[in-house]
Amino acid sequence: CMEVHVEMIGEGRRTVTVAEPATYADVIRACGHSPQVVTAIVDGHPRPADTPLETDQLRLLRLIKGG
């Protein structure tokens, strides 16, 4: 297992645990979100959800917000 430190942009920080090998989608789901509406940002760049996880610190950005 791997601990990942996540900042949900505009919503706070949390740490989640995912089984290795993991993808960014696994982290997004562990945070309770869908990869269809949230994207992972690493070093200022978006990462495809199906990409293998390369870091233990990332930011998540909600692409769709309710009004």
ZAVOFI-713948 format. One record per residue: residue in three letters; residue number from 0; x, y, z of N, C-alpha, C in turn. Coordinates in pm, 1 decimal, always signed. Example, Ala and Ser with C-alpha at 12.3 -4.5 7.8 and 13.67 -1.06 7.14 Angstrom:
SITE resn resi       nu       nv       nw      cau      cav      caw       cu       cv       cw
SITE  ALA    0  +1319.0   -569.0   +780.0  +1230.0   -450.0   +780.0  +1320.0   -330.0   +780.0
SITE  SER    1  +1285.0   -225.0   +708.0  +1367.0   -106.0   +714.0  +1290.0     +3.0   +787.0
! end
This chain:
SITE resn resi       nu       nv       nw      cau      cav      caw       cu       cv       cw
SITE  CYS    0    +83.7   -118.8     +0.0     +0.0     +0.0     +0.0    +87.9   +124.7     +0.0
SITE  MET    1    +31.1   +231.9    -49.9   +102.7   +358.3    -60.8    +14.5   +471.4     -8.0
SITE  GLU    2    +71.0   +557.5    +76.4     -0.8   +675.2   +123.5    +23.6   +788.9    +25.6
SITE  VAL    3    -85.1   +858.9    -10.5    -75.4   +970.1   -103.9   -137.0  +1092.6    -37.6
SITE  HIS    4    -62.6  +1202.9    -40.4   -108.7  +1328.5    +16.5   -174.0  +1408.3    -95.7
SITE  VAL    5   -302.1  +1439.8    -76.1   -383.6  +1498.9   -181.9   -438.3  +1633.7   -137.1
SITE  GLU    6   -426.4  +1733.3   -224.3   -494.2  +1860.5   -203.5   -606.7  +1869.2   -305.8
SITE  MET    7   -730.2  +1872.9   -258.3   -844.7  +1893.8   -345.8   -857.8  +2044.4   -358.6
SITE  ILE    8   -824.0  +2099.6   -473.0   -816.1  +2244.2   -491.8   -948.1  +2309.3   -451.5
SITE  GLY    9   -938.0  +2401.3   -356.0  -1054.5  +2472.8   -306.5  -1134.2  +2398.5   -201.7
SITE  GLU   10  -1091.8  +2275.8   -166.6  -1170.7  +2195.0    -72.8  -1089.7  +2136.3    +42.0
SITE  GLY   11   -959.2  +2152.1    +45.0   -880.3  +2102.3   +156.4   -786.1  +1989.5   +119.8
SITE  ARG   12   -717.0  +1939.7   +222.4   -615.6  +1835.3   +204.4   -655.1  +1709.1   +279.4
SITE  ARG   13   -602.7  +1597.5   +229.6   -624.8  +1470.3   +297.3   -517.6  +1372.1   +253.4
SITE  THR   14   -505.2  +1262.9   +325.4   -414.5  +1154.9   +290.0   -498.8  +1030.8   +266.9
SITE  VAL   15   -473.2   +961.3   +156.0   -544.6   +838.0   +124.7   -443.4   +726.6   +105.0
SITE  THR   16   -488.9   +604.6   +119.1   -403.7   +487.7    +97.0   -458.2   +410.3    -21.5
SITE  VAL   17   -368.3   +377.2   -115.5   -406.2   +299.6   -233.8   -312.8   +180.2   -246.0
SITE  ALA   18   -365.5    +72.2   -305.9   -284.7    -47.5   -327.8   -192.0    -24.1   -446.3
SITE  GLU   19    -70.2    -76.7   -435.1    +24.6    -66.2   -546.7    +12.0   -188.1   -636.4
SITE  PRO   20    +31.7   -176.3   -766.0    +54.5    -52.0   -839.3    -76.8    +24.3   -853.8
SITE  ALA   21    -67.8   +156.4   -847.3   -187.4   +240.7   -852.6   -180.7   +336.6   -970.6
SITE  THR   22   -297.1   +386.3  -1009.6   -306.9   +490.2  -1111.8   -363.0   +615.9  -1046.2
SITE  TYR   23   -360.7   +725.4  -1119.8   -420.8   +847.3  -1067.4   -570.0   +828.0  -1044.9
SITE  ALA   24   -635.5   +747.2  -1127.8   -778.0   +717.5  -1109.7   -802.8   +649.7   -975.0
SITE  ASP   25   -713.0   +562.4   -933.0   -728.0   +495.6   -803.3   -727.8   +597.7   -689.4
SITE  VAL   26   -640.1   +697.3   -698.9   -633.8   +801.6   -595.8   -761.5   +885.0   -598.4
SITE  ILE   27   -807.0   +921.0   -718.1   -929.2   +999.9   -731.5  -1047.3   +925.4   -669.3
SITE  ARG   28  -1058.5   +796.2   -697.2  -1168.0   +716.1   -638.8  -1154.4   +704.7   -487.4
SITE  ALA   29  -1029.5   +690.3   -437.2  -1006.6   +680.4   -293.2  -1049.6   +808.4   -221.5
SITE  CYS   30  -1050.7   +919.9   -294.5  -1096.7  +1047.4   -238.5  -1247.2  +1064.2   -251.7
SITE  GLY   31  -1314.6   +964.0   -310.0  -1459.4   +967.6   -320.6  -1511.7  +1039.4   -443.1
SITE  HIS   32  -1428.1  +1052.0   -545.0  -1468.1  +1122.9   -666.5  -1456.3  +1032.1   -788.0
SITE  SER   33  -1511.9  +1076.1   -898.2  -1505.2  +1002.2  -1023.8  -1397.2  +1062.5  -1113.5
SITE  PRO   34  -1316.7   +977.4  -1178.2  -1215.3  +1029.1  -1270.9  -1275.6  +1105.3  -1389.1
SITE  GLN   35  -1405.8  +1092.2  -1411.1  -1469.6  +1166.5  -1519.7  -1490.7  +1314.4  -1484.2
SITE  VAL   36  -1492.2  +1346.9  -1354.7  -1518.2  +1485.4  -1314.9  -1403.8  +1548.9  -1236.1
SITE  VAL   37  -1298.7  +1472.9  -1209.7  -1183.2  +1523.6  -1135.2  -1057.1  +1484.4  -1211.2
SITE  THR   38   -960.8  +1576.6  -1217.8   -833.7  +1544.6  -1281.6   -719.8  +1562.9  -1182.0
SITE  ALA   39   -615.2  +1483.0  -1197.9   -496.8  +1491.7  -1113.2   -398.6  +1591.3  -1173.9
SITE  ILE   40   -341.6  +1676.8  -1088.5   -244.1  +1776.1  -1130.7   -113.5  +1747.2  -1056.2
SITE  VAL   41     -4.0  +1730.2  -1132.5   +127.0  +1707.2  -1073.4   +223.2  +1808.4  -1134.3
SITE  ASP   42   +290.9  +1883.0  -1049.1   +384.9  +1986.6  -1095.0   +319.9  +2081.3  -1195.8
SITE  GLY   43   +192.8  +2114.8  -1173.0   +123.0  +2209.2  -1257.5    +68.0  +2152.8  -1387.3
SITE  HIS   44    +83.3  +2022.1  -1408.4    +38.0  +1959.6  -1533.1    -62.8  +1848.9  -1504.5
SITE  PRO   45   -171.8  +1841.9  -1583.5   -269.0  +1733.8  -1564.5   -211.0  +1599.1  -1604.9
SITE  ARG   46   -252.8  +1496.2  -1534.9   -209.5  +1359.9  -1566.1   -331.7  +1277.8  -1606.2
SITE  PRO   47   -324.3  +1199.1  -1713.2   -435.8  +1111.1  -1749.5   -467.3  +1015.5  -1634.6
SITE  ALA   48   -595.3   +992.0  -1611.4   -638.5   +909.4  -1498.2   -581.4   +768.3  -1502.2
SITE  ASP   49   -560.3   +712.4  -1623.7   -511.9   +574.6  -1633.2   -359.5   +563.4  -1628.2
SITE  THR   50   -290.1   +674.8  -1603.3   -144.1   +675.4  -1593.7   -100.8   +618.4  -1458.5
SITE  PRO   51     +5.0   +536.7  -1456.0    +56.1   +487.2  -1327.8    +97.7   +602.9  -1236.0
SITE  LEU   52    +65.8   +589.3  -1109.6    +96.6   +690.3  -1008.7   +247.8   +703.1   -994.3
SITE  GLU   53   +298.2   +827.8  -1002.7   +442.4   +851.7   -999.0   +486.5   +932.0   -877.7
SITE  THR   54   +393.0   +972.7   -793.2   +426.1  +1060.9   -681.8   +336.2  +1032.5   -562.7
SITE  ASP   55   +377.9  +1078.8   -444.8   +292.0  +1062.3   -327.6   +228.3  +1194.7   -286.7
SITE  GLN   56   +243.0  +1297.9   -372.6   +179.6  +1426.2   -345.8   +121.9  +1480.1   -476.4
SITE  LEU   57     -8.2  +1511.5   -474.3    -70.5  +1566.1   -593.4   -189.4  +1651.1   -556.6
SITE  ARG   58   -237.7  +1723.0   -656.4   -355.7  +1807.6   -640.5   -465.5  +1751.7   -729.5
SITE  LEU   59   -588.8  +1764.0   -683.1   -703.4  +1723.0   -763.7   -787.4  +1845.5   -793.7
SITE  LEU   60   -834.0  +1853.4   -917.1   -916.0  +1964.9   -961.0  -1048.7  +1912.5  -1011.5
SITE  ARG   61  -1157.2  +1962.3   -951.2  -1291.2  +1923.9   -994.6  -1320.8  +1999.4  -1124.9
SITE  LEU   62  -1352.6  +1926.1  -1230.2  -1375.6  +1986.3  -1360.3  -1517.4  +2039.6  -1375.0
SITE  ILE   63  -1611.4  +1982.1  -1299.5  -1751.0  +2019.6  -1308.2  -1799.5  +2055.1  -1168.6
SITE  LYS   64  -1856.6  +2173.0  -1152.5  -1911.2  +2211.8  -1022.3  -2058.6  +2241.2  -1036.9
SITE  GLY   65  -2133.6  +2199.0   -939.5  -2277.3  +2227.6   -940.4  -2303.0  +2374.9   -909.9
SITE  GLY   66  -2418.5  +2425.3   -954.4  -2445.6  +2567.4   -934.4  -2564.8  +2595.1   -849.8
! end
